[in-house]
Amino acid sequence: MGGRDRSPVGEPQEPHTPGHGCLTVTPLTASTCLARCADKNHLDYKAALALIQMGKDKLEKDPRPDMPGFRLTDEQEVAQQRKYDAMRRANAEAKAAAAAGKKHFAGAE
């Protein structure tokens, strides 16, 4: 939890603006940490590039909560999110009813 902005269960998040958790589309070799390596054949360069590629692959497979495509997988978090989504819907319905001068009872349709 911890205040993360999560999408409703089963729905991917909307893309964010670049620089705010999104992967860039620049080539991995354009990484600023690789810019310090002058020799692209050096073992340190190749090791660093391999680590960056592993990180990229992991994020594509399992995005962070602030990235597009994130989905909850932990059963407890899924249950908590469903409860939270239901509470948000009930609050929105209650506000709409109050604005219209009507009474609203949660769970009563």
N, C-alpha and C positions, 0 to 999 in steps of 0.2 A: 504494500500500500504506500505509505510514506508520501502521500500527496501527488502521486504520479497521475497525470492526465491520461486515462485509458479509454479506449473505444468500447462501445457496447460489445458484449460477448459475441464472438464470431465475425465481427466486422473490422476490417483493417482501418488503421488511422489514415487521415488525410495527409498528403505530403506536406512537409514543412518547408520553409524557405531555406535556401542553401546556407550552410554554416550553422544550422540549428539541428544537428543530429542526422542530417542526410549524408549519404555517401556521395562523393563527388564523382563526376564522370571523366575526370582527367586520368590519363594513364598512370598506373602505379609507379612507373619510373620517374614521374614528375614530382614525387613526394619530396618535401623539403628535407626530410631526414636523409634521403639518398643523395641530395644535392652536394653534400659534403664529401662524397666518395667520387673522386675523379676517375678512377679506373673501374669501369663497369665489369671487368673480368675478375676483379679482386674478390676473394672469398667473403670478406666482410660485407661487400655490396650485395653479393648473391644471397648471403644469409639474411641480411636486412630485407631484401626484396621478398624472400620466401616467407618471412614473418608477416610482412604487410599483406601478402597474398592470402596467408592463412586467416588473418583477421578479417579481410574482405569477404572471404568465403564463409566464415562463421556468421558474420553479420547478414549476409544474404540469406543464409539458411535459417538463422534465428535472430531476427532484428530486435534491437533494444525497444523499450516501451515508447520512446520518443521518435521512433522511425516508422515510415510507412510499411504496412504489411505485418505489424506486430499483432500477435494473437496470444491471449492468455492460454496457458497449458496446464498450470497447476490447478487441481480440482478445487482446492480451498479458495484460491483467488477467483476462479470462475464463479463459484457460489457467491462469494462476496460481491463480485461485480453484478451478478443478476439481482441480488438484493438491493444494491445501490441504484441500479437502473430502474427497478420497480419504485423505489422511494422517489427518485427524480420525476418519474411519470406521475405519481400520485400528487406530489407537490405542485407540478405544473397544472394538473387538473383542478386542484383546490384553488390555486391562484386564478385560473380562468373562471371558475364558478364564482369566486368572490368578486371578481371584476364585473361579472354579469349580475351581481346581486342575488345569487343563488347559493344554496347550501350544497356542500359536497361531502359525501361520506366515502372514505377510502374503501375500496373493495366492493362497493355497491354500484352495480351497473344498471 
